[in-house]
C-alpha cells in the first residue's frame, strides 16, 4: 500500500515537472485527494481480531517458552535436585565444603543446621543449603 502511494506521488511529481503545473493551478488539492483516497482504501481493510492474532502468534510463544525452559528452568531444577540429594545423604564425620569455601568435619546434623569442626577447637553452625560438596581428604 505504501509503495502505491509513493508511486502515485512520484508520478504526480513527474507530471508537474513535465507540464510546469504549480501550486496556483490547484495541484495541491489533487494531492490531498490522492492521500485521502489512499487512506480510505487502507482503513477499509479488515482488521484481524485479537484471537486471530493470538492464534497466529501462539506457535512462536510456545517455541520461545520451550527454549527458555530448556536453557534455564531444567538445568536449575537438576542443580537443586543434586543439592538436595547431597544434603540428605550427609553423615556425621564427613568432611564438607561450604559455599564460602570453608572446609569442616560434620559434628552434628539438625533439622536445618549442621555443626562443623574446623580444627583447633573451632566450631561453626551453618545452614544445610550452604553445603556445596564433599571434601575428599586424600
LINBEL-V228882 format. One record per pair of residues at least 24 apart in sequence whose C-alpha atoms are under 10 Angstrom apart, sorted by the first residue. I is the first residue (numbers start at 1). J is the second residue. D is the distance in whole Angstrom. If there is no record, write none. Layout:
I:J:D, I:J:D
This chain:
1:38:8, 1:39:10, 1:41:9, 1:42:8, 2:38:9, 2:42:10, 4:38:9, 5:34:8, 5:35:8, 5:37:10, 5:38:7, 5:39:9, 8:34:8, 8:35:9, 8:38:10, 9:34:9, 9:35:9, 80:129:10, 82:132:10, 83:128:10, 83:129:8, 83:130:9, 83:131:8, 83:132:7, 83:133:9, 84:128:9, 84:129:8, 84:131:10, 86:128:10, 86:129:10, 86:131:8, 86:132:8, 86:133:7, 86:134:8, 87:114:10, 87:128:7, 87:129:8, 87:130:9, 87:131:7, 87:132:9, 87:133:9, 87:134:10, 88:128:9, 90:114:10, 90:128:10, 90:131:10, 90:134:9, 92:116:10, 93:117:9, 94:134:7, 94:135:8, 94:136:9, 94:137:10, 95:133:9, 95:134:6, 95:135:5, 95:136:7, 95:137:8, 96:131:7, 96:132:8, 96:133:6, 96:134:4, 96:135:5, 96:136:8, 96:137:10, 97:130:9, 97:131:6, 97:132:6, 97:133:5, 97:134:6, 97:135:6, 97:136:10, 98:126:9, 98:127:10, 98:128:9, 98:129:9, 98:130:5, 98:131:4, 98:132:5, 98:133:7, 98:134:9, 98:135:10, 99:129:9, 99:130:5, 99:131:6, 99:132:6, 99:133:9, 100:130:8, 100:131:9, 100:132:9, 101:130:10, 101:131:9, 101:132:9, 101:133:10, 102:131:9, 103:131:10, 103:133:10, 103:134:9, 103:135:7, 104:134:10, 104:135:9, 105:134:10, 105:135:9
